[in-house]
């Protein structure tokens, strides 16, 4: 190598250009027009966007979704992880709540199915729970009303004999593109449903639970990363994560565990009842896996966190299930 500083500099610059050319050539290949297929690593193949364009009025109907959410997990074999337990699940008529209800039943639990107004969907969930050989009751009402929370717990204990597991899952979500368009009414509705509802249900449940009881809260990746169009919803989900950790510590002396699951995009009625048809068709495509989760891919986490056989030393945790990191 030359001892001339200028020559050394030119050689280094040439080396840099050579590496640059190699990288740019590789980038051209990586940005080829054909998009890589979405990741399929589950027990069966799951739908990939684009989906048919669709929009629904709130609260949304699972029966009207296309494609139909996959919730029944036919590959899952129960092993008594929740034998003879009783669970109360809010928002159990559809989506994640329905999938959790079915797996809980398959693991031996009776289920109280709480929902707002979607009776047809709730009846499907009840039929699926009963098909697993377990009891199910339907409880319609608004979780943001303190009296409903108390009545739901009382009905669960009165008709199913006890309450071992509460799953706080009901939620309200609506995108707003401009912060100034987020009305007081909209903000209040989200806060009341997603925070007050969880608080009221947990308070009523704790009064009825014995040591070994479990509270599971449905959080969200938006509560970790935020979302520019879901300011109010993201705030409530972050609050749910903090509530989970705080309540878990508070209830240790009572022997009650509290944990949360924080999903990324999941194909449920919440989405077409929130986004316009165009955005719904692309839902979940931004994840590293290139697709949204199906409800049956999320439900096993609730079984894990509910079962003393699996998670007796876990409390105060927030478990993200988001299809990978770095998706942009």
C-alpha positions, -999 to 999 in steps of 0.1 A, spaced: 0 0 0 12 35 -9 26 57 19 10 87 1 -18 100 23 -37 112 -8 -34 78 -24 -45 61 8 -75 84 9 -85 76 -27 -81 39 -20 -104 41 11 -129 61 -9 -129 35 -37 -133 8 -11 -163 26 3 -179 30 -32 -174 -7 -38 -192 -16 -6 -219 9 -15 -224 -7 -49 -228 -41 -33 -253 -28 -8 -274 -10 -34 -274 -40 -56 -287 -61 -27 -313 -35 -19 -326 -35 -55 -331 -72 -51 -348 -69 -17 -373 -43 -31 -384 -64 -60 -420 -58 -70 -431 -92 -58 -439 -89 -21 -427 -118 1 -455 -141 13 -469 -135 48 -454 -157 75 -473 -189 82 -460 -206 113 -492 -218 130 -510 -250 133 -530 -242 102 -528 -215 74 -543 -181 82 -558 -155 59 -536 -128 44 -546 -93 33 -559 -78 11 -593 -87 25 -626 -78 9 -635 -41 15 -660 -39 43 -673 -15 69 -698 -22 98 -718 -1 122 -708 -4 158 -705 -26 178 -699 -49 148 -710 -84 140 -686 -114 137 -711 -132 115 -708 -104 89 -670 -105 87 -653 -117 55 -632 -138 59 -647 -153 90 -624 -151 120 -608 -183 130 -616 -189 167 -623 -226 173 -586 -239 174 -595 -275 162 -559 -285 167 -560 -276 205 -564 -306 228 -576 -298 263 -557 -312 293 -577 -300 323 -557 -268 329 -588 -251 341 -608 -280 354 -640 -270 372 -631 -233 372 -656 -206 364 -647 -177 342 -665 -144 335 -654 -129 301 -665 -95 289 -668 -90 252 -671 -127 248 -696 -126 220 -669 -124 194 -633 -119 185 -607 -126 212 -633 -131 239 -651 -159 219 -618 -177 213 -608 -174 249 -642 -187 260 -639 -218 238 -604 -227 250 -613 -221 286 -642 -245 281 -620 -270 264 -597 -268 294 -626 -276 318 -641 -242 328 -677 -230 328 -681 -196 312 -702 -165 318 -704 -147 284 -708 -109 289 -716 -87 259 -732 -54 250 -760 -60 225 -747 -86 200 -770 -115 211 -766 -135 179 -729 -136 182 -731 -144 219 -754 -173 212 -728 -187 189 -702 -185 216 -726 -202 241 -732 -230 217 -695 -235 212 -688 -236 250 -716 -261 255 -702 -282 227 -671 -286 248 -693 -301 276 -693 -270 298 -720 -247 311 -724 -212 297 -747 -183 306 -753 -150 287 -751 -116 305 -760 -85 284 -751 -51 296 -726 -22 297 -694 -27 316 -691 11 322 -721 9 345 -710 0 381 -743 -18 387 -739 -40 357 -704 -52 369 -719 -61 403 -749 -79 387 -726 -98 363 -705 -111 391 -735 -120 412 -752 -139 383 -720 -157 376 -716 -169 412 -753 -175 416 -758 -196 384 -723 -212 380 -714 -215 417 -683 -194 420 -659 -170 402 -623 -180 396 -613 -160 365 -622 -126 352 -612 -116 317 -616 -79 311 -619 -78 273 -647 -54 262 -635 -23 245 -644 7 224 -622 20 196 -627 46 169 -599 62 148 -597 100 145 -574 115 120 -571 150 136 -567 156 173 -590 186 171 -618 163 159 -616 141 190 -648 152 207 -655 152 245 -683 126 239 -660 103 220 -632 107 245 -656 101 274 -670 69 258 -636 54 253 -624 62 288 -656 50 304 -656 17 285 -620 8 285 -609 21 320 -639 25 341 -653 -8 328 -621 -27 337 -621 -10 372 -657 -18 379 -655 -54 368 -623 -60 387 -636 -44 419 -668 -66 417 -648 -97 409 -622 -93 437 -651 -92 463 -662 -127 451 -628 -143 445 -609 -167 468 -571 -171 469 -561 -186 435 -583 -162 416 -571 -146 384 -578 -114 366 -567 -110 330 -569 -77 312 -567 -72 274 -542 -44 267 -528 -35 233 -496 -28 214 -511 8 211 -506 11 249 -469 3 244 -461 21 211 -490 46 209 -510 53 177 -514 87 161 -550 80 151 -560 63 183 -550 88 209 -578 80 234 -577 43 229 -539 41 232 -541 61 264 -567 37 279 -546 7 269 -515 22 285 -536 28 316 -547 -8 315 -511 -20 315 -504 3 345 -536 -9 362 -525 -45 357 -491 -40 373 -505 -20 402 -534 -42 410 -512 -73 408 -490 -59 436 -521 -48 456 -537 -83 454 -508 -104 463 -519 -106 499 -553 -119 487 -537 -146 465 -551 -132 433 -529 -129 402 -534 -102 377 -518 -101 342 -525 -86 308 -522 -97 271 -513 -69 247 -522 -80 212 -512 -63 179 -538 -64 150 -563 -92 154 -591 -99 128 -622 -92 148 -654 -71 144 -637 -42 162 -618 -34 130 -644 -29 103 -665 -11 129 -637 13 133 -619 18 100 -632 26 65 -635 -2 40 -602 5 22 -582 5 54 -599 -26 66 -589 -45 35 -552 -39 44 -556 -46 81 -525 -62 96 -504 -60 65 -480 -37 83 -468 -64 108 -435 -81 101 -455 -113 96 -476 -95 69 -510 -104 83 -532 -99 114 -535 -126 140 -566 -147 141 -584 -149 175 -573 -185 181 -537 -174 179 -542 -151 209 -564 -172 231 -537 -197 242 -519 -168 261 -550 -164 282 -551 -201 290 -514 -199 300 -519 -169 323 -552 -182 338 -539 -217 347 -521 -222 380 -504 -252 363 -487 -229 339 -482 -195 355 -485 -196 393 -454 -175 397 -464 -148 372 -483 -117 382 -482 -81 370 -469 -90 335 -480 -75 302 -475 -100 274 -473 -85 238 -484 -107 210 -478 -86 179 -465 -106 150 -429 -94 154 -410 -62 159 -398 -36 134 -427 -37 110 -429 1 107 
